[in-house]
């Protein structure tokens, strides 16, 4: 890990505190403070990513720890975008908590190295490909949490239908970015698992367009789809075919 990487905890604490202030302000309907605090936290966190990029002399996207940095950044970004569009107060709290989880994992297991990119990853499409995917994963992660909540904790079927509409909006935007990410990846690499994930969420979208589709089935589809998404993100690291120099694994070493 680089010397600058040892300073991650300071950037992380500052960012999470600002995001927490933004989440609290959203619940209190203080939108100006919610926007200002969340954006300030994003600026602090991105300054770490940008400095790491310069320090490593490559995009910090090579290892699982590095992709978790982007996921931690995009969760609050997705939260503030969705909050500004649909005023979902809970989403900023969710994005802050989930981002904190990934930040804690990185503090315990950074997996950030000075290792150079393999030739296959030295494509101008590599950085936008990963960045777009991480943003899509953040939105689809929010949809998964909503589905799990509605399926296991919410007993109000009328409210569930309305909140599932919220989940649909998250899936639509997430799927759009997933499509863009898959296209940028297909320009320089095979996208087998990504294509399977893309088709799974497309199936969900088509199911929801049916007027007689059951809510419970839709929620289970989202849970299964999110499991498939995890396979696309990091599960392939453990497949026998991914051992060695696969371009679609975020190396642990």
N, C-alpha and C positions, 0 to 999 in steps of 0.2 A: 504494500500500500504506500502511496506517496506521502511525503511529509504534510502536504496540504490536506490530504485526506484525513489526517488526525484531527483537524479542526472541524470536522463535520458536525460534531455534537453542538458546537456553538451556533452554527447556522440553523441546525435542526430545532434547537430550543427556541430561538428567536422566531422562526417561521411558525412553529406549532402554537406558540403563545399568541401570535398575531391572528392566526386562523381561528383560534378559540374565541378571541375577542369578536371576530367577524361573525362566527356562528351564534354567539350570545346576542349580538346586536340584531341579527336576523330574527331571532325569536321575539325580541322586543320591538320589532318593526322599525328599527333605526337603520334604514337602508343605506344612508350615506356612510355611516360608520362601518356597516357590514362590508360594503364595497371597498372602502379605503383600507381597512385592516386586512382583508383577504388578499387584495392586490399587493399590499406591502409585504405580506408574508410570502407571496409568490415571487416577488422581486428579490427578496433575501435568499430564498431557496434556489432560484435560478442563477443568482450570482455565484453560488457554490458550484452548480453544474457547469456554468460557463468557465469558471476558473479551473475546474478539474479538466475540462476539455482542452484548455490551453496548456495546462501542466502535462497532460498525457500526450499532447500533440496528436490527438485523434478524438473522435466522438466517444464519450463515455457510455458505450452501449455493448461492450464486448462480453461482459460477465453478467451473471444473474444479479449481483449486487448493484451493478451499474444500471440495469434496466429497472431495478426497484427504485432507484433515485428518480427516474423519469415517472414511474407510476405514482410515487409519493407527491411529485409535483403536479401531475395532471389530475389527480383526484380533486384537490381544492379548485383547480381551474375549471374542471367540469362542473363542480358544485356551484361556483359563482355564475357561470354561464346559464345553467339551468335555473338557478334562483332568479336571475334577472329576467328570464323569459317566462317562467311559470310561477314564480314566487313560492317555491317549495321550501319552507323554512327548515325542515328537517334535514335537507340535503347537505347544507353546510356543516351541520353537526356530524352527519355520517361521514362526509369526506375528510373532516379533520381527524376523527377517531381512526378511520381506516388508514389514512396517511400516516398517523402516528404508529400504527402497528408495523407498517413496512419500514418506517424509519428506525424503530426499535430493532427489527430484524437486521437491518444494515449496521446498526451500532454493535450488535453482538457478532455479526458475521459479515464484514464489509465486502469481501470479494471484489475489491477494486485494485487493479494491478496496472503496472506500466507496460504490460504485454502489448506488442504492436498487433494491429489487425492483420489477419491472414489475407493473402492476395485476393481471394474470392470476395472479401468484404470491403475491399478498397474501391467501392463503386460510389459515384455521386448520389445514387439512389438509396444507399444504405441508411444514412442519417434520417432523411424524411420518412423512409419506410418504417423504421423503428418508432420514431416520434409519433407518427399517425396511429400506429398500432397501439401504443401505450395510452393514447387519448381514447381510442375506441374501447380498450379494455377497462378504463376507468368508468365510462358510461355504462357499459354492460355489467360491470361489477355492481353499480348502483341498482340496476334493474334486477340483478340476482338477489340483492338484499331485500328489495321490495317484494319480490316473489316469495321468498322464504318467510317474511313477516306475514304476508297475506295468507299464506298456506297454513302456517303453524300457530299463529298468534291472534289473527283477526277473525272474529266470529260473525262480524256484521257483513252479510253478503251484499247489501246495498252499497255500503262504503267500499267494500272490496272491488266492486265493479268500477267505481269512480277512480280508485287508486290504481287499479290495473291499467286504466287509460293513461295515467301518469307513467307507469312502467313502459307502456307501448311507446310513448314519446322518447324515452331514454333509449329503447331498443332501436327505434327508427334512426336516431342520430348516430348511435353507436355502430349500427350496421352500415350506415353510409360511410363512416370513417374506416370501418373494417374493409369495405369494398375498395376504397382508395388505397389503403395500406396494401391490400393484396395485389392491386394493379402495379404499384410501385415496386413491390417485391418480385412480381412475375417478370419484370424487365431484366432481372439479373439472376434469378434463382427459381427453383421449383417451390410451389406453395401448396403441397398436398394437404397437410393438416389445416392450414389456413382455409383452403377451399372447403374442407369438410365442416369447419366451424361456420363459415359463411353460409353454406347451404342449410345448416341446422337453424341458424337465426332467420334465414329466409323462410324456412318452413313455419317457424313460429309466426312470422308476419302474415303469411297466407292464412294460417289457422285463425288468427285474430280477426282477419277480414271477413271470416264466416260469421254470420249473425247468430247462428245456433251453437257456436263453440262453447264448451264448458270452461268456466274460469279455472277450476282445479287442474284440468288438463294443461291449460296454458301455463300455469305456474310451475307445474312439474317439468314442462318443456324448457322453461327458462333455467331451472336448476340443472337439468341434464346438459343443456347447452353450455352453461357456465363451467361445468366439469370438463366438457370438451375443450373449452377455451383455455383452461389450465393446462391441458395436455398440449395444446398448441404453443403455449407460452414457455412452460418449463418441464412438462412431463416427458417431452421427447428427449431430454437429456439422458434419460434412463433406459431408452430403447437400445437394443444391441446394434441396430443400424446407425445409431447416432454417435457411437463411440469413435473417437479419433478426431478428424478434422471436418466434421459436418458444418456447413455454413448456417444451419438452422438450430444450433445449440449455443446457449450462452455458457461458455466453459466455466467450470468451477475452479479450475486451476490457473 
